[in-house]
Amino acid sequence: MSTLRALARAQAVAAGRAQPVATVRHLHLSDRPLVLVPLALAGEANAPLAVLVGAAPDEARLLVVPQPRNRDQRFAFAAELAGIVLPYLDSFRGVTEAVAVDRGRDVRHRYVDAPQLLVPNPAGITFLRLFGRSTRFRRPDGDHPVYPSVPLLGRWLTFFAERAEQPGSAALLAMTDALTLHWATGQSAVEDLHLPAVLGWLDPPPGSTGAEAALRAEDPALVPPAGPATDPDFDNHRLAPAIEAYAGAEDDPAAYDELAGLLRGQLAPTWELMWRGVGLMRALPPGARVAGRWAGDRDAFTGYAEHVDADGGPQPRRDGAVAAALRLQRLERALTAWAVQRAYDDPLVMAEHRLAGEAFVGEVTLADPKRVDDSGRRPVLRPRIQVVTVEPVPMPVGATLYSPARPGQKATVVFVTPGGDGKTEVVLELSGGMGRGLTAPAGSVPEVGERICLTSLSDGYLPGGVFPTPEETPWTHGGPPEHHDG
C-alpha cells in the first residue's frame, strides 16, 4: 500500500466516508454493460445455483438450478445463460472501423464497440473462469451431449476471464476492484472485497458514517452476501429445506416458485448495489488514455470473434512453455504501461510517484526555445529550460525525463544544482515533439512561469522479447523430443 493510499484510508476513518484517490475514471465503462450476479452451492466445486443477469437495471433475469448436483440441470442452466450472453455479445458485431497498420501502408478492421461484463467481486470472476473451463470442452454429440451453445459460452467466458488478467482491461470487471481503484475506504483490503461494505463507505445512508454502514452490511440477515458464496445460516435453515421440498415435488410449480423467490431475495440487493456502483463510476470523467486501453479490448474481442467464426478450437487446458512465457511478458508489459498511463492521466496517482522519487513538479524559470545544436553533421533543434523545484530530484545528469503534458517529448538532465534555500535548479535539454524544423511550434516548449511535472516514467512503446518457436523449444520445456540415430 502506498503512503498516499494509507493516508486516504486514515482520512476516511476520520471523515466517516471514503476518500477519492483518483481525479478521473481509469476504466472504460460501457453504456450497456452486462451485469452478472452469480451464486454457487456451498460444498460443491463451482456448482452454479443461480444468477441474476441483465444489461439494464430493469432487465434482471433470474436463472436457477433447482438441483445443483444434477449434471443435466447444470448444463440446462448453461444453455439458458448462453441464450442471454451470446446474443448480447453478437449485438456488438454489427459495425467495424478501419485501423491503419504498418505505418499506414495497410488497414485492418475491428468492431467499433465491445461487450463488457460486470460482476460484484473477484470471486465472481473466478466463478466465470471455472464455469467456462467446465463447459468449453463439452460436445453437442457423443456421450453426455449438451446444447450446442454451451461450449461456445464456455469459450467466451474463458476469453473474458483471460482478459480480466490483463492490467487495464475493462472487458470483465469486478465492481469492488473498480470502486476501490478510485476511492479509499476506512477498512482493510480484505473487507474491500465485500461490495455492500465498500458501497457503505462510498455512499452511506443519511445520518450514518461509512463505518456504521459497513458494519451493518456485514450482517447477512440484513444484507445478503454479494456471492458467489452464500451465508451458512441461510444455507442450513432456508436454502436446504427449499431444495429438498423441490426434490420431493419437482412437478409442483409452487415448490419451484418458492425456491426461485428465495434466491431472488438473496440476489436482488446485490443487483441494486451493482447499478449504484455503475452510477458512481459514471460520475467520474474518463482519463485521457482510457479510450486507448478500450481499443485494445476491442481488438481482442474482434480477434477472438474471428477465431470463433473460423471454427477455431477452444483455449487449451494449460499453456505450453512458449505460450506461457509470451503471456507472462504480455501481462508484465501491460502492468507497467497501466501504472504509467494512470500516472500520466491523474495528478493524484502521479503524487504517489513523486513521493517515491520517480517524479517532481517545478516552475520553469528560464527557457531558450530557439537553441540549436550544430555539433553534429546537421543542426538540430535542442531547446533548454531551467526548472526550479522544492522537491527532491534523485535523477542523475544524463537521465531522460518525460512530461505528461508533452508525452512525445524527452527532457535530458543537463545540470542539477541544489540551492541553500531548499530549492533545486534543474537544467534540461528537450528533444522530440517539436516537428522537424529548426523553429519550435507554439506550445511545444514549456514557457517561463509554467508549472511542469517531470518523471522518469515513460509512456512509450515497450518492445517485446524474442522467444523460440515451438519447434525450437527444448524438450525440457515442452518442445519436440530429440531424435538420436541408432
N, C-alpha and C positions, 0 to 999 in steps of 0.2 A: 504494500500500500504506500502511495506517495505521501509526502509531507502535507501537501495541499488537501488531498482527499481525507487524511486523518483530521486535519483542521476543520474541514467541512462537516465531518461526522460529529465532531465536538460542538460545532456551532448548531447543528441540527438538534442535538440534545438540549442545548441551552435555549434555542428558539422554539422547540416543540414542533418543528416542521422540517421536512427535507430541504436541503440547500442545493442550489444549482452548481454543478461542476462543469458546465458547458454553456456557451452562449448561442450555439447553433445545434441543429439536429445532425448527427453524424451518420445516420442511417436513412436509406430511402424508405419511404412509406407509401405504399400503393393506394390509389384511390379506391381500389376494390380488393382488399386482401381477403384471403380465405382463412377464417378463424376455426381452429380445431381445439376442442377441449376434451381430451380422452380420459377414460377411466379403465383401469386394469384390475382383474381379480387378484386379490391378495393370495399369496402362497403358490401361484402358478407362474410359469415363465412366460411373461408377455402375453397373457391371455386377455384379449380385449373384452371389456364388459359393456361399455357404452361410449358414445362420442356425441358431442353437440357440435355441429358443423354448419357453416354458412358464410356468405360474403357480405352480409349486412346485418345490423342489429336485429332487424325484424324478420330475418330469413333463417333462423335457427332450425335445424332439423336434427331430431334425436334418432340415433341408431342404437339398437340394443341387442346384446347377445344373451338371451334368457338363460342358456346353459353354456357358460364359457368353456367348460371342459369338453364340449361336443365339437369334434372337428368339422362336421358338416355345417353347424351353425356359425362357427368361426369364419369359414370361407364364404358362407352366405352373407355374413356381415361385411367381409372384404368386398364382395361384389356390390353390395349396397353403397359402400363408401366409394368404390370406383365409379359408380353411377353419378356421384356428386363431384368428385375430384377431377376425373378425366374430362368431362365437359367444361369445367372451369379452366383447365389447362388449355384445352382446344380453343377457348374463346380469345386467347391471346395470339393465335396463329393466323390471323387474317391479313395483317398488313406488315410489309417488310420495308426496310430502307437500305439504300446502298451505302457502303462504307469503303472509303478509299484505302487500299493497302499497297505495299511495295512502293511507297513514296508517290502515290497517285498513278502508278502505271497499271493498276488493276483494281477491281472492286469486288467486294463480297456483299452478301445480303444477310441481314439479321432482322428479327422482329422488333417493331418499334416499342413494344412493351413486353413485360414478362409477368408471370404469376408470382405471388408472394404468399407464403403460408405463415401463420402466426399461431404459436402455442403458448400456454401460460408460463412454462419454466423449462430449464434444460432437461429435466426428466421427460418432458413431453417430446423433445427432440429424440431422446434415446428410445422412447416408445415407438416413434415413427421409423427410426432406423431399424430396430429389431423386427417390427411388423413388416417392413419392406424386405428384410432378409428372409423372413419366413414365408413370403409369398412370391418373390420374383422368380424362383426356380420351379414353381408349380406348373403343371401341364394341363391343358384342357382335354387331353385324351389319355388313354392308357389306364393304369391303376390309379384309383382315387382322383378322377378328373375334377377340375374346378372350372368356374366360369372363365371364358377367355379374357375377360377384363382384369382378373385377379393378378396374374403375373405381370401384366402391364402396369397396374397400380403399384406393385412391389418395386418394379424398376424405377418408376418415377419417385416413389418415396425414398429409395436409396439415393437417387440423384440429389434430392433436396437435402437429405442428411449429410451427404458429402459436401454440398455447398455450404452447409452450416459450419463446417470445419474451417472454411476459408475466412480469415480475418477480413472484416469489412464487407463481406457479402450480406445481402439483405433478403435472399431468396427464402430462407427459413429462419425465423427469429423467435427466440424465447422472450416473452414480454418482460420478465423480471430482468434479464440481461439488458434489454433495450432501455428500460427505465433507469436502472442503476448506472448505466453508462453516462447518463445526463444529470442525475441527481444523487446526492449522498444522503443516506438515511442515518438515523442515530442508533442503528443496531448492527449486529455482526454480519459478515459476509454470508454466513450460513443462513441466518434469518432473512437475508435478502433474497433467498431462493423461494420464499413464500409470498406469492403475489398479493393476497389480501393484506399482509403486513406492510409490504412496500407501498401499496396504494394508501394504506392508513397513514403513513408518514407523508406521502406526497399530497394527499387531499383528505385530511381528517374531517370528520363531521363538525359542524358548528359547535363551539363550546368545548371541543376536545383537543388534546395535543396529539401529536403523532405517536408518542409512546403509548398513550391510552388507547388509541385506535388500533395500534399493532397488538397490544395485549388482548384486546377484545377479539381480534382476528385469529389469535392462537387457540381460541376455544372452538373446537369443531362442532359443538352443539349450537353455537351461534353463527359461525361462518364455516361452511364445509371446506375441506381441503381443495386445493386447486388441481389435484390429480397429477399424474395418473394413479398414485397411491390413494387408498381410501382410509377412512378412520376405523380403527379396530372395533370400537364400540358400535359404530354404525354397521360394520360387517356382521358382528355377532348377534345383535339384537334386532336388526331391521332387514338387512340385505339377505342373510342366510334363510330366515323364515319365508321371505318373499320368493326366493329361488326354489325352495322346497315346495311351496304352495303351487308354483307354476309347474314344477315337475310332476306333481300329483294330479294336475288338471290342465294339460297342455292345450286341450281344445276349448278351455274356458276363457273367453276374451277378458273377463273381469280379472283373472289372475295375471294376465299379461299387462293389462292396463295398470294394475296396482304396482307391478314391478317397474314399468316404464315411468309411472308418475314418481316413484321413489327415486329413481336415478335422475330424472329431470330435476327434481328438487335439489340433488347434490350438485348438478352441473350448472344450473341457471345462474346462481350467484357469481360463479367464475366467469360465465359468459358476459354478464354485465360488467364485471371488472375489466375484462379484456377490452371492451369497447371504450371504457373510461380511460384505460391506458392509451388506446389509439388516439383519443381526443387530446390527451396531454402531449403526446408526441407531435401531433399535427400542429399544435400551437407554437412549436419551435420552428424558426426558419431553417431551411436546409443549408448545410455547408456548401462551399463552392465546389468541392471535389466529390460530393455525394453522387452527382449525376455520372461522373466518370466510373465510379465503382459499380453503379447500377448498370452501366453499359457493359461491364464485364459479366454481370449476371445475365443480361440479355444475350450476350454472346454464348455463354454456357448453355442457356435454355435453347437457343437456336441450334447449337451443335448437337445437343442430345436429342432434340426433336428430329433432326435429320438422321441421326443414328437409329432411332426407333422406326422412322419411315423406311429406312433401308433394311429392315429386319435384322438389325444388329443384335447380338446376344446380350444377355443380362450381365451386370457387373460381376466380376469373379468373386469367389468367397474370400480370397486374400490376394494381395498384390505380389507379383514377382519381385526379385531384387531390384531390377532397374526401375520398374514402375513405382516401387516403394520409395526409392531414392528420389525419383522425379517428383513424386507427391510431396515428400518432406521438403525438398528445396522450394517447391512452389509455395507451400504454406509458410516457410520461413521468409521468403521474399515478400509475400503478401502481408505478413505480420509487420515487417519493417516498414513497408510502404504505408500500411494502415496507421502506424504510430506517427509517421512523419506527416501524412496528409491531415490527420486530425489536428496536429500542432499548427500546421500552416493555416488551417481554416478557423482556428479558435484560440484567441489570446489566453483564455483560461487554461487550456491544455498546454500552450506554449509556456505558461508560467511555471509549470512543473519542470520543464527542461531548463528554464532559466535558473531554478533552484539547484538543478543538477550540474550546472556549469556547461551546458550544451548550447546556451543562447544568452544574449544580453540585449538590452534596449538602451539606446543613447540618442543624443541630438547631434545632427550634422552641423558642425561649426565652420567648416571650410569645404569648398568644392571647386574643382578645376575640371569642368566638363569638356574642355577643348584640348586637353592634354593628349599628345600623340607620341607614341613610342616609335622612333625611327632607327632603333639599334639593329633591327633585323634586315632581311632582304627587301622588305617593303614596309612603309609606315602603316601602323595600325592605331586605332583609337583606343586609348587606355586612360580614361579619366581617373582622378584620385579624389577621395573625400576624407575628411577627418571627422570622426565621431567621438564625442565625449560622453562617458557613462560613469555612473556611480556604482555599477555592478561589477563583480569580479570578471576578469577576462582571462581565462586559463588557456586560450588558444595561442599557440606559438607563432612566431613570424614564419610566413610561408603557408600557413593554414588557409584552406579555402572555405569561405563562409557564403551563406545564401540568405536572401531576404524573402519572407513570404509575400511581400508586396510586389517583388520582381523575381519570381522563381526561376526565370530563364537566365538570370544574370549571376555571375560569380564575382566574389569580392575576396581578393587575396590580401592577407595581412602583411603590411609592409613594415610598420613600426607599432610597438606597444609601449607607451610611456606613462607609467604610474605617476600621479601627482601627489603633492603633500596634503592636499585638501580632501583626499578620499576619492578624487575623480581620476579616471584613466583616459588618456588620449590614444585613439586607435586610428592609424592611417591605413586606408585600404585602396587597392587598385582594382578597377572594375573592368570586366570583360564580358561580352555576350549581351544579348538583349537590347542592342543599340543599332541594329542594322549593319550594313556592310560598308557604309561610307565613313568619312573622317569627321562627320558632324553628328553629334548625338541628337536624336529626336527629342522634342519637348517631353519632359516627364520621365525619360528613361534613366536619367541620372538624378539621384536624390539632391534636393536643394537645401541651401543653408536654412536652418530652423526646423527642418523636418525631423520628426522622431521616427527612428527606424529600428526594426528588430533584425538582428543578425544571428545566424545559427549555423552550427556545423551539420545539422540535419539536412539531407538532400532529398528532394522530391524527384530526382532524375531517374532515368531508366536504369534498372538493375539487370545486368546481363546474366543469362543462365549458365549453368555449368555444363560440362561435357561428360556424357555418360556412354558407356559401350552399348552396342546393340545387343538384343537378347542372344544372338548367335555368338557374340564375342564375350559374353559374360562367363566367368569361370564356373565350372560345375559346382564349386563350393557355394555359389550364390544363385543357384537355380539354372545355370546355363546348361548347354548340352554336354554330356559326358565326353571325356577324351577317348579317342579310338587308338588302340595300340595294335600294331601289326604283329601277328603271331609269327 
